[in-house]
Amino acid sequence: MRIDAHQHFWRFAACDFPWVDDTMACLQRDYLPPNLAEERQACGIDASIAVQARPQWEETEFLLDLAHRDSSIVGVVGWVDPLGDALEAQLEQWASSRLCGFRHLIQDEAAPSDYLRNPDVQRGIAVLQRHGYRYDVLVTAQHLAAAHEFCRACDGQTLILDHLGKPNVRKGEFDSWRRHIAPLGELPHVACKLSGLITEADWQHWSPQALWPYLDVALSVFGEDRLLFGSDWPVCRVAGEYRDVFHLVDDWADDRGVDKGALFGTNAQRLYGLRSVHSSPKGTPA
């Protein structure tokens, strides 16, 4: 099975997505699994992991309901407040073979580094990990040092760095990003998604070959066994279509001789602990 480890689905309401401004007008509509099925299948991607885009507990319910209705969603990374008093009760409520992890929009916190270093946050993540859930770490490059401290403290289960730590491709801050992401590779429980690069570049003037050095660094830091392909669809549409993101990574993997079976499938199954992966779902009702 070939898996896209990072997709979003939503019914759009401006109040729920304040980060989607008028420069992202193409995102201001509903995006549901049938909207992508044909293009996803044309790229040979059988299934996806749906990742939260709203910091609301209703987001988890919404994505789990989609997964129940559409078998092409083989995993859900939902949202929960690690500081919430009802954390344990919510985890019991959401017990589901399709719920494989959680994420918070750490990059949108007023002080992301302070959030990552908060002992109460780290204790909440430890609760998630004790229940077997993975955690996606969403930060920008300037917070990678704090992310390293966070990942070192939260070692009870797999942590997955989203979007290569969001290097500032637009401003060419390659060397500083490379220095700060390298220590994460020394933590064996940390993996990395090859996703989100084209939206960190100039939306109108990026080229695949200009982004390959970032993929090369991720490969050298994490190795083939800790990399996952993610399209970041539909967010990627501000800079390119699904096929553009797929071919960026697929062509690079061909050129570098990367194990594409791992990159596009088995790593996601193993790292997210997917328990109900079928042979080749095509978006049929579960």
Contacts in CASP RR format, 6 or more apart in sequence:
PFRMAT RR
TARGET T0000
AUTHOR 0000-0000-0000
METHOD contacts of the structure
MODEL  1
MRIDAHQHFWRFAACDFPWVDDTMACLQRDYLPPNLAEERQACGIDASIA
VQARPQWEETEFLLDLAHRDSSIVGVVGWVDPLGDALEAQLEQWASSRLC
GFRHLIQDEAAPSDYLRNPDVQRGIAVLQRHGYRYDVLVTAQHLAAAHEF
CRACDGQTLILDHLGKPNVRKGEFDSWRRHIAPLGELPHVACKLSGLITE
ADWQHWSPQALWPYLDVALSVFGEDRLLFGSDWPVCRVAGEYRDVFHLVD
DWADDRGVDKGALFGTNAQRLYGLRSVHSSPKGTPA
1 46 0 8 1.000
1 47 0 8 1.000
1 74 0 8 1.000
1 265 0 8 1.000
1 269 0 8 1.000
1 277 0 8 1.000
1 278 0 8 1.000
1 279 0 8 1.000
1 280 0 8 1.000
2 44 0 8 1.000
2 45 0 8 1.000
2 46 0 8 1.000
2 47 0 8 1.000
2 261 0 8 1.000
2 264 0 8 1.000
2 265 0 8 1.000
3 45 0 8 1.000
3 46 0 8 1.000
3 47 0 8 1.000
3 48 0 8 1.000
3 49 0 8 1.000
3 74 0 8 1.000
3 229 0 8 1.000
3 264 0 8 1.000
3 265 0 8 1.000
3 268 0 8 1.000
3 269 0 8 1.000
3 277 0 8 1.000
4 40 0 8 1.000
4 45 0 8 1.000
4 47 0 8 1.000
4 48 0 8 1.000
4 49 0 8 1.000
4 229 0 8 1.000
4 230 0 8 1.000
4 231 0 8 1.000
4 233 0 8 1.000
5 48 0 8 1.000
5 49 0 8 1.000
5 193 0 8 1.000
5 195 0 8 1.000
5 228 0 8 1.000
5 229 0 8 1.000
5 230 0 8 1.000
5 265 0 8 1.000
5 267 0 8 1.000
5 268 0 8 1.000
5 272 0 8 1.000
6 48 0 8 1.000
6 49 0 8 1.000
6 51 0 8 1.000
6 162 0 8 1.000
6 193 0 8 1.000
6 195 0 8 1.000
6 196 0 8 1.000
6 228 0 8 1.000
6 230 0 8 1.000
6 231 0 8 1.000
6 232 0 8 1.000
7 36 0 8 1.000
7 48 0 8 1.000
7 49 0 8 1.000
7 50 0 8 1.000
7 51 0 8 1.000
7 230 0 8 1.000
7 231 0 8 1.000
7 232 0 8 1.000
7 233 0 8 1.000
8 31 0 8 1.000
8 50 0 8 1.000
8 51 0 8 1.000
8 52 0 8 1.000
8 53 0 8 1.000
8 232 0 8 1.000
8 233 0 8 1.000
8 234 0 8 1.000
8 235 0 8 1.000
9 31 0 8 1.000
9 32 0 8 1.000
9 33 0 8 1.000
9 50 0 8 1.000
9 63 0 8 1.000
9 66 0 8 1.000
10 16 0 8 1.000
10 17 0 8 1.000
10 30 0 8 1.000
10 31 0 8 1.000
10 53 0 8 1.000
10 54 0 8 1.000
10 62 0 8 1.000
11 30 0 8 1.000
11 32 0 8 1.000
11 62 0 8 1.000
12 20 0 8 1.000
12 27 0 8 1.000
12 28 0 8 1.000
12 29 0 8 1.000
12 30 0 8 1.000
12 31 0 8 1.000
14 20 0 8 1.000
14 28 0 8 1.000
16 54 0 8 1.000
16 56 0 8 1.000
17 27 0 8 1.000
17 53 0 8 1.000
17 54 0 8 1.000
19 105 0 8 1.000
19 108 0 8 1.000
20 27 0 8 1.000
20 28 0 8 1.000
23 238 0 8 1.000
24 238 0 8 1.000
26 234 0 8 1.000
26 237 0 8 1.000
26 238 0 8 1.000
27 234 0 8 1.000
27 235 0 8 1.000
27 237 0 8 1.000
27 238 0 8 1.000
31 233 0 8 1.000
31 234 0 8 1.000
32 66 0 8 1.000
33 66 0 8 1.000
33 70 0 8 1.000
33 72 0 8 1.000
33 73 0 8 1.000
33 283 0 8 1.000
35 234 0 8 1.000
36 233 0 8 1.000
36 234 0 8 1.000
36 242 0 8 1.000
37 72 0 8 1.000
37 282 0 8 1.000
37 283 0 8 1.000
39 241 0 8 1.000
39 242 0 8 1.000
39 243 0 8 1.000
40 48 0 8 1.000
40 72 0 8 1.000
40 242 0 8 1.000
41 282 0 8 1.000
42 243 0 8 1.000
43 242 0 8 1.000
43 243 0 8 1.000
43 246 0 8 1.000
43 250 0 8 1.000
45 231 0 8 1.000
45 246 0 8 1.000
45 264 0 8 1.000
46 72 0 8 1.000
46 280 0 8 1.000
46 281 0 8 1.000
46 282 0 8 1.000
47 71 0 8 1.000
47 72 0 8 1.000
47 73 0 8 1.000
47 74 0 8 1.000
47 277 0 8 1.000
47 278 0 8 1.000
47 281 0 8 1.000
48 72 0 8 1.000
48 73 0 8 1.000
48 74 0 8 1.000
48 75 0 8 1.000
49 73 0 8 1.000
49 74 0 8 1.000
49 75 0 8 1.000
49 76 0 8 1.000
49 77 0 8 1.000
49 100 0 8 1.000
49 268 0 8 1.000
49 272 0 8 1.000
50 63 0 8 1.000
50 66 0 8 1.000
50 67 0 8 1.000
50 73 0 8 1.000
50 75 0 8 1.000
50 76 0 8 1.000
50 77 0 8 1.000
51 77 0 8 1.000
51 78 0 8 1.000
51 103 0 8 1.000
51 136 0 8 1.000
52 59 0 8 1.000
52 60 0 8 1.000
52 63 0 8 1.000
52 77 0 8 1.000
52 78 0 8 1.000
52 79 0 8 1.000
52 102 0 8 1.000
52 103 0 8 1.000
53 59 0 8 1.000
54 79 0 8 1.000
55 79 0 8 1.000
55 104 0 8 1.000
55 105 0 8 1.000
55 108 0 8 1.000
56 79 0 8 1.000
57 79 0 8 1.000
57 80 0 8 1.000
57 81 0 8 1.000
57 90 0 8 1.000
59 78 0 8 1.000
59 79 0 8 1.000
60 76 0 8 1.000
60 78 0 8 1.000
60 79 0 8 1.000
60 80 0 8 1.000
60 94 0 8 1.000
60 99 0 8 1.000
60 102 0 8 1.000
63 73 0 8 1.000
63 76 0 8 1.000
63 78 0 8 1.000
64 76 0 8 1.000
64 94 0 8 1.000
64 96 0 8 1.000
64 98 0 8 1.000
64 99 0 8 1.000
66 73 0 8 1.000
67 73 0 8 1.000
67 74 0 8 1.000
67 75 0 8 1.000
67 76 0 8 1.000
67 96 0 8 1.000
67 98 0 8 1.000
67 286 0 8 1.000
68 98 0 8 1.000
68 286 0 8 1.000
69 285 0 8 1.000
69 286 0 8 1.000
70 283 0 8 1.000
70 284 0 8 1.000
70 285 0 8 1.000
70 286 0 8 1.000
71 278 0 8 1.000
71 281 0 8 1.000
71 283 0 8 1.000
71 284 0 8 1.000
71 285 0 8 1.000
71 286 0 8 1.000
72 281 0 8 1.000
72 282 0 8 1.000
72 283 0 8 1.000
72 284 0 8 1.000
73 98 0 8 1.000
74 98 0 8 1.000
74 274 0 8 1.000
74 276 0 8 1.000
74 277 0 8 1.000
74 278 0 8 1.000
74 281 0 8 1.000
75 98 0 8 1.000
75 99 0 8 1.000
75 100 0 8 1.000
75 272 0 8 1.000
75 274 0 8 1.000
76 96 0 8 1.000
76 98 0 8 1.000
76 99 0 8 1.000
76 100 0 8 1.000
76 101 0 8 1.000
77 100 0 8 1.000
77 101 0 8 1.000
77 102 0 8 1.000
77 103 0 8 1.000
77 134 0 8 1.000
77 136 0 8 1.000
78 99 0 8 1.000
78 101 0 8 1.000
78 102 0 8 1.000
78 103 0 8 1.000
79 102 0 8 1.000
79 103 0 8 1.000
79 104 0 8 1.000
80 87 0 8 1.000
80 90 0 8 1.000
80 91 0 8 1.000
80 102 0 8 1.000
80 128 0 8 1.000
81 87 0 8 1.000
81 104 0 8 1.000
82 104 0 8 1.000
82 120 0 8 1.000
82 121 0 8 1.000
82 123 0 8 1.000
82 124 0 8 1.000
82 125 0 8 1.000
82 127 0 8 1.000
82 128 0 8 1.000
83 120 0 8 1.000
83 121 0 8 1.000
83 124 0 8 1.000
87 124 0 8 1.000
87 127 0 8 1.000
87 128 0 8 1.000
88 127 0 8 1.000
91 127 0 8 1.000
91 128 0 8 1.000
91 131 0 8 1.000
91 133 0 8 1.000
97 275 0 8 1.000
97 276 0 8 1.000
98 276 0 8 1.000
99 133 0 8 1.000
100 133 0 8 1.000
100 134 0 8 1.000
100 272 0 8 1.000
100 273 0 8 1.000
100 274 0 8 1.000
101 128 0 8 1.000
101 133 0 8 1.000
101 134 0 8 1.000
101 135 0 8 1.000
101 136 0 8 1.000
101 272 0 8 1.000
102 128 0 8 1.000
102 133 0 8 1.000
102 134 0 8 1.000
102 135 0 8 1.000
102 136 0 8 1.000
103 135 0 8 1.000
103 136 0 8 1.000
103 137 0 8 1.000
103 138 0 8 1.000
103 162 0 8 1.000
104 138 0 8 1.000
105 138 0 8 1.000
106 112 0 8 1.000
106 115 0 8 1.000
106 116 0 8 1.000
106 137 0 8 1.000
106 138 0 8 1.000
106 139 0 8 1.000
106 143 0 8 1.000
107 138 0 8 1.000
107 139 0 8 1.000
107 140 0 8 1.000
107 143 0 8 1.000
107 166 0 8 1.000
109 115 0 8 1.000
112 139 0 8 1.000
112 140 0 8 1.000
112 143 0 8 1.000
112 146 0 8 1.000
113 143 0 8 1.000
113 145 0 8 1.000
113 146 0 8 1.000
115 121 0 8 1.000
116 139 0 8 1.000
116 143 0 8 1.000
116 146 0 8 1.000
116 147 0 8 1.000
116 149 0 8 1.000
116 150 0 8 1.000
117 146 0 8 1.000
117 149 0 8 1.000
117 150 0 8 1.000
122 150 0 8 1.000
122 153 0 8 1.000
122 154 0 8 1.000
125 135 0 8 1.000
125 154 0 8 1.000
126 154 0 8 1.000
126 156 0 8 1.000
128 135 0 8 1.000
128 157 0 8 1.000
129 135 0 8 1.000
129 154 0 8 1.000
129 156 0 8 1.000
129 157 0 8 1.000
130 156 0 8 1.000
132 157 0 8 1.000
133 157 0 8 1.000
134 157 0 8 1.000
134 158 0 8 1.000
134 159 0 8 1.000
134 160 0 8 1.000
134 271 0 8 1.000
134 272 0 8 1.000
134 273 0 8 1.000
135 154 0 8 1.000
135 157 0 8 1.000
135 158 0 8 1.000
135 159 0 8 1.000
135 160 0 8 1.000
136 159 0 8 1.000
136 160 0 8 1.000
136 161 0 8 1.000
136 162 0 8 1.000
136 193 0 8 1.000
137 147 0 8 1.000
137 150 0 8 1.000
137 151 0 8 1.000
137 159 0 8 1.000
137 160 0 8 1.000
137 161 0 8 1.000
137 162 0 8 1.000
138 162 0 8 1.000
138 163 0 8 1.000
138 166 0 8 1.000
139 146 0 8 1.000
139 147 0 8 1.000
139 161 0 8 1.000
139 165 0 8 1.000
139 166 0 8 1.000
140 165 0 8 1.000
140 166 0 8 1.000
140 168 0 8 1.000
141 165 0 8 1.000
141 166 0 8 1.000
141 167 0 8 1.000
141 168 0 8 1.000
141 173 0 8 1.000
141 176 0 8 1.000
141 177 0 8 1.000
141 180 0 8 1.000
141 181 0 8 1.000
144 165 0 8 1.000
144 177 0 8 1.000
144 180 0 8 1.000
144 181 0 8 1.000
144 184 0 8 1.000
145 180 0 8 1.000
147 161 0 8 1.000
147 165 0 8 1.000
147 184 0 8 1.000
148 180 0 8 1.000
148 183 0 8 1.000
148 184 0 8 1.000
148 187 0 8 1.000
151 159 0 8 1.000
151 184 0 8 1.000
151 187 0 8 1.000
151 189 0 8 1.000
151 190 0 8 1.000
152 187 0 8 1.000
155 187 0 8 1.000
155 189 0 8 1.000
156 189 0 8 1.000
157 189 0 8 1.000
158 189 0 8 1.000
158 190 0 8 1.000
158 191 0 8 1.000
158 271 0 8 1.000
158 272 0 8 1.000
159 187 0 8 1.000
159 189 0 8 1.000
159 190 0 8 1.000
159 191 0 8 1.000
160 190 0 8 1.000
160 191 0 8 1.000
160 192 0 8 1.000
160 193 0 8 1.000
160 228 0 8 1.000
160 271 0 8 1.000
160 272 0 8 1.000
161 181 0 8 1.000
161 184 0 8 1.000
161 190 0 8 1.000
161 191 0 8 1.000
161 192 0 8 1.000
161 193 0 8 1.000
162 193 0 8 1.000
162 195 0 8 1.000
162 196 0 8 1.000
163 193 0 8 1.000
163 195 0 8 1.000
163 196 0 8 1.000
163 197 0 8 1.000
163 200 0 8 1.000
163 232 0 8 1.000
164 181 0 8 1.000
164 192 0 8 1.000
164 193 0 8 1.000
164 194 0 8 1.000
164 195 0 8 1.000
164 196 0 8 1.000
164 197 0 8 1.000
164 214 0 8 1.000
164 217 0 8 1.000
164 218 0 8 1.000
165 177 0 8 1.000
165 181 0 8 1.000
165 192 0 8 1.000
166 196 0 8 1.000
166 200 0 8 1.000
167 173 0 8 1.000
167 174 0 8 1.000
167 177 0 8 1.000
167 181 0 8 1.000
167 197 0 8 1.000
167 200 0 8 1.000
167 214 0 8 1.000
168 177 0 8 1.000
168 200 0 8 1.000
169 197 0 8 1.000
169 200 0 8 1.000
169 201 0 8 1.000
169 202 0 8 1.000
169 206 0 8 1.000
169 210 0 8 1.000
169 211 0 8 1.000
169 214 0 8 1.000
170 200 0 8 1.000
170 201 0 8 1.000
170 202 0 8 1.000
174 213 0 8 1.000
174 214 0 8 1.000
177 214 0 8 1.000
177 217 0 8 1.000
178 217 0 8 1.000
181 217 0 8 1.000
181 218 0 8 1.000
181 221 0 8 1.000
182 221 0 8 1.000
184 190 0 8 1.000
184 192 0 8 1.000
184 221 0 8 1.000
184 222 0 8 1.000
185 221 0 8 1.000
185 222 0 8 1.000
185 226 0 8 1.000
190 222 0 8 1.000
190 226 0 8 1.000
191 222 0 8 1.000
191 226 0 8 1.000
191 227 0 8 1.000
191 228 0 8 1.000
191 267 0 8 1.000
191 271 0 8 1.000
192 218 0 8 1.000
192 221 0 8 1.000
192 222 0 8 1.000
192 226 0 8 1.000
192 227 0 8 1.000
192 228 0 8 1.000
193 227 0 8 1.000
193 228 0 8 1.000
193 229 0 8 1.000
193 230 0 8 1.000
194 215 0 8 1.000
194 218 0 8 1.000
194 227 0 8 1.000
194 228 0 8 1.000
194 229 0 8 1.000
194 230 0 8 1.000
194 249 0 8 1.000
194 263 0 8 1.000
195 228 0 8 1.000
195 229 0 8 1.000
195 230 0 8 1.000
195 231 0 8 1.000
195 232 0 8 1.000
195 245 0 8 1.000
196 230 0 8 1.000
196 232 0 8 1.000
196 235 0 8 1.000
196 236 0 8 1.000
196 245 0 8 1.000
197 211 0 8 1.000
197 214 0 8 1.000
197 215 0 8 1.000
197 248 0 8 1.000
198 206 0 8 1.000
198 211 0 8 1.000
198 236 0 8 1.000
198 239 0 8 1.000
198 240 0 8 1.000
198 244 0 8 1.000
198 245 0 8 1.000
198 248 0 8 1.000
199 232 0 8 1.000
199 235 0 8 1.000
199 236 0 8 1.000
199 238 0 8 1.000
199 239 0 8 1.000
201 210 0 8 1.000
201 211 0 8 1.000
201 239 0 8 1.000
203 238 0 8 1.000
203 239 0 8 1.000
203 240 0 8 1.000
204 239 0 8 1.000
206 239 0 8 1.000
208 247 0 8 1.000
208 248 0 8 1.000
208 251 0 8 1.000
208 252 0 8 1.000
211 248 0 8 1.000
212 252 0 8 1.000
212 255 0 8 1.000
215 249 0 8 1.000
215 252 0 8 1.000
215 256 0 8 1.000
216 256 0 8 1.000
218 227 0 8 1.000
219 227 0 8 1.000
219 256 0 8 1.000
219 258 0 8 1.000
224 258 0 8 1.000
224 259 0 8 1.000
224 262 0 8 1.000
224 263 0 8 1.000
225 262 0 8 1.000
225 267 0 8 1.000
226 267 0 8 1.000
226 271 0 8 1.000
227 258 0 8 1.000
227 262 0 8 1.000
227 263 0 8 1.000
227 267 0 8 1.000
228 263 0 8 1.000
228 265 0 8 1.000
228 267 0 8 1.000
228 268 0 8 1.000
228 271 0 8 1.000
229 246 0 8 1.000
229 249 0 8 1.000
229 263 0 8 1.000
229 264 0 8 1.000
229 265 0 8 1.000
229 268 0 8 1.000
230 245 0 8 1.000
230 249 0 8 1.000
231 242 0 8 1.000
231 245 0 8 1.000
231 246 0 8 1.000
232 245 0 8 1.000
233 242 0 8 1.000
233 245 0 8 1.000
236 242 0 8 1.000
236 244 0 8 1.000
236 245 0 8 1.000
249 263 0 8 1.000
250 260 0 8 1.000
250 264 0 8 1.000
252 258 0 8 1.000
253 260 0 8 1.000
253 263 0 8 1.000
254 260 0 8 1.000
268 274 0 8 1.000
269 277 0 8 1.000
END
